[in-house]
Amino acid sequence: MTQQAAVSIPLPAGFRPADILAFHRRDAEEVAERVTDHSLCKGMLWDGTPACLSVHFDTAVATAAITLDADAGRDLEARFEPMVRRMLGLEQTVEAFEERFRGDPAIGRMIAVRSGLRVPLTATPFEALTWAVTGQQISLKAAVSLRRRLIVAAGVRHVSGLLCYPDAARLALLEEEDLRAAGFSSAKARTLRALARLVAEGELPLDAWAEAAPVEQIRSSLLAVRGVGPWTVDYVLLRGFGWLDGSLHGDVAVRRGLQALLGTEGRVGEAEAKAWLARYAPWRALVAAHLWAAGATAAY
């Protein structure tokens, strides 16, 4: 017996569905996500059960539904809407940021060009964490390919035909050799397995932290894991929890975007980027997202 939940969520004026859809359209092979001009379908695991999440955008409403392959989801309806709201960035204080910095001489025009920009979130913090580790020090194209091979290696398929992004319990079942065969380095394979085990055993309660992210607790817990550094933590806090104040000064694309914004000849170093971003607290990561978007041809 399948299990379903659905919800309709009003969207704020100026909401940018194309940004959400582009984020989920990163992999053209569509093994786990299918995206049209107005909707997306995503395979995922919900409490270990294969599930298909769908989101359809109308002018001012997002209609979301989830179908599980079995009646196995606890508190499905109560947990579903908050997850969708996080994914769409609806809890992000974008309006306050734009009100504060719309007239800023450095970023005012950048904000005006992409007014209403929100950061698309992954379905779960664990997905953001594994995506961050996957993408460490490689190109976006290479990271998307690795992500696809991870999903294939996990091998869980929803009845719709979509493969499901693995949860921690499923990823923990993969051996280091499985991840190496999928293209991961030994270091990344060990980090992914360690994180999966910690999350599956409840030592890293990422889902419990999602409602009101205890930032410093998350930071210290993740930094204790070998292979997780400050960039990974701040990326996960942004992409998995929607925390907008991480300083992504170590991100190459952010520094490249800052160089273009400032019109400087030489590369922008980490210390310079950190000092520049500091003036925009508590929205430093949102400014970084604007810099990503300014230099992106598709998703940011």
Helices and strands as residue ranges (DSSP letters): E 3-10, H 17-24, E 33-35, E 39-46, E 49-57, E 61-68, H 76-87, H 94-101, H 108-113, H 125-134, H 140-154, H 168-172, H 176-181, H 186-200, H 206-209, H 215-223, H 230-239, H 252-262, H 270-278, H 284-295
